[in-house]
Structure formats: C-alpha cells, structure tokens
Amino acid sequence: MPHSQHDEDVAATTAGLDTPVTLVTDLLEKPSLDDRDYRVIRLDNELEALLVHDPETDKASAALDVNVGNFSDESDIPGMAHAVEHLLFMGTKKFPIENEYGQYLSSHAGSSNAYTGPTSTNYFFDVAAKPDNDQDPSDSNPSPLREALDRFAQFFIDPLFLPSTLDRELKAVDSENKKNLQNDTWRLHQLEKSLSNPNHPFCHFSTGNFEVLKTLPEARGLNVRDKFIEFHAKHYSANRMRLVVLGQEPLDVLQKWVVELFSPIVNKKLPPNRWPGEVPFRESDLGLQCFAKPVMDSRELNLYFPFIDEEFLYASQPSIYISHLIGHEGPGSIMSYIKSKGWANGLSAGAYPVCPGTPGIFDVQVRLTEEGLKNYPEIVKIFFQYITLLRESPPQEWIFQEQKGMADVDFKFKQKTPASRFTSRISSVMQKPLPREWLLSGHNRLRTFEPTQIEKALATIRPDNFRMVIVSRNYPGNWDQKEKWYGTEYRHEKIPEDLMEQIRKAASLSPANRLDALHLPHKNQFIPNQLEVEKKDVTEPALCPRVLRNDGSARTWWKKDDTFWVPRANVIVSLKTPLIYVSAENNVKARLFTDLVRDALEEYSYDAELAGLQYN
C-alpha cells in the first residue's frame, strides 16, 4: 500500500491572506532519477492542486483539468463543451483584450493549448522558467509563470465570451472538424459511437461544427452565446477542478501564488460527473456485424466487448493481464497462428474506460491481409478458442509478476517528460480516485494480483457479448448506409446465425479438439533481474567515447554512462558496404532483406520487446 495519506490544515504561506489550505500529501512515489519536489494541497474552495518544484526545468507550466466534457453537451447542440474551451481563451474581465493571454505567453517563450474529452476539459500552457534578469526565481523576483497564472486563473473566474470572437472561434471548431473528416481513426470511432445506445452520451458527436453550434440553434431562436455562458456557469466549479503547477520556484512560493490566484474560483459544490444506469451497448446492440468502408486502403477486424468497470481497480488492473495474453505475438499466441496462415499483419487488444459510472469496453483489433479478410470468420473462431483456453487456465501469478516487474522497472527509471505534457497528463490523472501518493505511479504500476477480478473480466469476453466491425474498401461492396457526421459508408446487420453457431461451437471446444498451436506463453527469459549499477564518484564525466578496437575488420567505440548511472545500454552496429548503392535493384533487395529479417525475428524478439529491449 502507499504511504498513508495525511490531511493537515495548515496556514497558507501567502502574506496577508488567511485562506486555509489543506496539505493532502508531499510523499509522492517518484522515479529514482526524479529530482523534483512535490506537494498536493486542497484550497478552501475544494480545488485540488499539485505543486512541483523543478530546479532544472527551462520551462514552467500549469494545467487545469475540469470534470466536464462532451458527454455533458446538450443533445441538440453537440460540441458545446469544445466551443466553451475555445472561447475561454478570448478575454476575461481582468484581462479583457482579446487573446492577451496568448500574446503574453508568446512574448515569454511560451505556448498554450487545450483539449476536450468525454468527461474532462484540459487547459495547459508553458512559459520561460526564469525571470527576465536570468536570476533564480522567487516571490520577490518572479518568473513569467506568476503573471501567466494570473491570466490563466481568470478563465475560470470571469470569462467574457466576447461576442466579437464568437463566429471566429466557432469557425475554428469547424476547421478542426473538417481536418478530421477524412481521417479513418475519427471516422470509425464516430461510427462505433453513432451505432451505440442513443440514451448514453457515448453516442455524442463530440467535436461540433459551425452548423450545429451556430446555424441550427439560431434558426430555433436560441442565443448561442447565452447557451455557452450558461454551460460554463452550470458545469465549471472549483471542486471539479484539478490543477498542476510546475516551476523553478520553491513549493512555498508556488503555493502562495495558487492560493492567491485560484481561491476566487467559485465552488458550486457540484457532484462529480457520473453516468450510471445506461450502457453504451445494450443487449440489442450485440451480436451485430458492421461492414465499414475506410478512406485509406486498410483492412481490419474489430471485436468490441462490454467489459467490467475498472475505475477502482487501479491496484490490479485486470485488463492488462488479459490484453497481454490476447495481444501476445510469441509462440502459442493468436497472432503467431494467424500470421503463419498469412492472414494478419498485427493484433492489439485492450480495455478503454468510457466514463465514471459506466463499464468499459474491451477492444480487439486485427490488421488483416487480403487473405485474412476472406477468412475473418475463421479468425473470430480462433480468437474464441484462445479465450476458452484462458478461461480454463486459472490466472497465472508468474505472468502477473512478469508484468509487474517490468512496470516497476519502467517507472523506476522513467525519464522526465516536457513540462506542459507532464502538467496536462497529471492534472487529468488527478480526476481519478487514486491515492494521492500514487499520482505519478498509479496506472504505471501493478500492485496486487487479484485472480478473481481477472476471471470476472475474462467472463465478459464471450460469444453472446460482442459486436464486430469489418473494415475494407472492397468487401462486401454493397454498403447501404452513411454515418451522419463523417459520411462513412457502412452496412449493419445481425451476425448470421450459422456463423454465430460456429463461433459458439469454437468457444466450447474441449482441449483435445482445440488447435494444438494455441497455448499460454512461456516464461520471458529477457526480463532483467540485476539492475544495480556500480556507481562511482566521477570528477569530470567523459565527453567523448573511447575507441576499443580499430583494425581492418572493425572499429568499436564505447561510452560509459557516468552521468545518470541508469541500467540501460544502446548498441549500434553499422555494416558498411558500397554494394547496396551500386544499383536501384540492389537497394530494393537490401530493403526487402531487412524487412524479411525483421519479420522472421518478430516472434522471437517479442519477448525482448516486452522486457524493454528495442531494435531496428
């Protein structure tokens, strides 16, 4: 378990302010190379903030995540949350000049952005970490972060929603939508949503466009600016906000600024957004197949399963165990078998959360060859044979321990991410019900082996609980419908009963009648068990590599990591020959040779990749 949380009421360090602040924790689990200091506090208005002191950063940053997104859009004005996100940048009562925030950031080597998700809207920026005089920042000698935070906080205190900016920002939203219209990822995801339960917000068109945000509402007599102001007033509350501030300033200084600038945000005491009761895929939405025509010449088989709710299973994350086995590419795996048949080029699997209060969805995606497209029913049957094998084999603790061990190693030696990427991601993580000590490590580590939860999750992956999508530009060729928002051509129908009967039969085969080629993976011999580095005191780190060998056969250099002392190695082997470039034919042959070698080694190298080894 993590360090025990401790909530202490402490006086704010802000001079002249007696606003109470709750210290939530300053004991965050962090990577061994992390030289940052952390503190989680809760303001009197219930806004929670993570303060980060990074003495080495060249960029300061802040991000604020609000627990409202496109799932809260009104059904007749899709894209409201996204439009509000755009309009908040366009002036506030304290800083009324349009785009003054952006101008301030750009004049101090900064930038900003935001995104709207299903249940959150995330705003973030970065700016120069040092004051203009290039001295160490302090309360009396602040970096540009202080003024940037002042402008940023006003988004959530008193935005103007300037009428003069309305059309332009809605056209910007429209442009975002238009750039995605020919993107198959967006098109196929929206098709999945459009064919889901209309009573669950998963079905929403999330981006919005000018027509649905301006033209149609105004034709119904609505003042859309008033609707956006109403949305902000209804959903934006301090107790739904999570803030991360990162800078060179000491934690006490960052805390003072946060208390001073963000305490005025009104706490409307809104409950956390949750969507219980309805599910994205009802019983009537299952047992269906959808043939979808993509823009690009791609072929895919997608299987979707209503899954368990993992919101509070952050210590065990059972879907990771299951997706590891289904998506495995080594001997005995689904991918190994269907690739040997020439049916697939890739397979991935995993669960994704829909929203708090709603079970997730488990998605299996197979990238098909032309032969695989012809044989997609066989692939589905092979998949269910493998699922039955997993169901009959009790969850294996050694498999969990392998995953846990590698996750621990990855986290322990994780390198810093850029400031704004870090603040944006962690402010989003703060909306999760994680122990606050685990904000950095929570979903990156596995802690508890819970076989019962794995079995419960695996029980959802069955023939009577799925729908499938077959993606191809050529098959079957008679798409008879178009998706409303992106225009994707598709055909939607019940899976034929004879195919369903074959799938049920495949799922009920006894071990003696299943494919011999399918079995659990073997233990991974590449997982490291010795990670200690013989660290020595170094007066001056070596600047250049040292030549170990230099003769007619080979030239070898070596450079020791005497700066970070991380148990990682990079090996670069370069074979030089002029023959490759003698002719175009030789060049093509060399490329084909490397592709064939990579393909031949894929099954063997998969374990190495799981263990963190990468090669090219």
Secondary structure, DSSP 8 states (H G I E B T S, - for coil): -------EEEE---TT---EEEEEES-----TT---EEEEEEETTS-EEEEEE-TT-SEEEEEEEES--GGGS-TTSTTHHHHHHHHGGG-BSSS-STTHHHHHHHTTT-EEEEEE-SS-EEEEEEEESS-TT-S---SSS--THHHHHHHHHGGGT-B---HHHHHHHHHHHHHHHHHHTT-HHHHHHHHHHHTS-TTSGGG---S--HIIIIIHHHHTT--HHHHHHHHHHHH--GGGEEEEEEESS-HHHHHHHHHHHHTTS-----------S--SS-GGGSSEEEEE--SSS--EEEEEEE----TT-TTT-HHHHHHHHHT--STTSHHHHHHHTT-EEEEEEEEE--BTTB--EEEEEEEE-HHHHHTHHHHHHHHHHHHHHHHHS---HHHHHHHHHHHHHHHHT-----HHHHHHHHHHHTTS---GGGTTTGGG------HHHHHHHHTT-STTS-EEEEE-SSSS----EE-TTT--EEEEEE--HHHHHHHHHHHT--GGGS-TT-------TTS-----------SS---S-EEEEESSS-EEEE----SS--S----------GGGGS-HHHHHHHHHHHHHHHHHHHHHHHHHHHTT----
